[in-house]
Amino acid sequence: MMPNEEIKQLRESIRILERKLGILEESGMSCCGLTLAQCHALVEIGRAESISLVDLSNTIGLDTSTMSRTVNNLVTKEMAKRELDPDDRRYVTIQLTPEGCRYFREIETGMEAYFMKVYEAIAEPDRKGVLDSLAILLQAIQDNDCC
């Protein structure tokens, strides 16, 4: 295969993967009444247990004003809460409420079950190679951040 053909194949494969995973995320979240950004924020807050707005913005890759609106919506839906740091009242952390924790666990459980099926669909001798290749691909993408 010519290098240009390989580049086209890489681009097309990533485009399809991105679309498939995007559809999966959107379909999984529609029942919760959350936008995709809210879902990502909910998961990252749940995983961190307590996180600042700036750290959350950096993790998800959204600017702080967009992230602030997203968090405001989660607070309005009573899925997240803000707390002032007792040592520095200028520093605000975000945590999930019990309702937010319930949604977080549902999302994590659903995604874990789905990716278990995907993993098991890969032939056992190929699993490590797939994981290694994904790590290499992610590092290459990170090293060549677009736009």
Secondary structure, 3 states (H helix, E strand, C coil): CCHHHHHHHHHHHHHHHHHHHHHHHHHHHHHHCCCHHHHHHHHHHHHHCCEEHHHHHHHHCCCHHHHHHHHHHHHHCCCEEEEECCCCCCCEEEEECHHHHHHHHHHHHHHHHHHHHHHHHCCHHHHHHHHHHHHHHHHHHHHCCCC
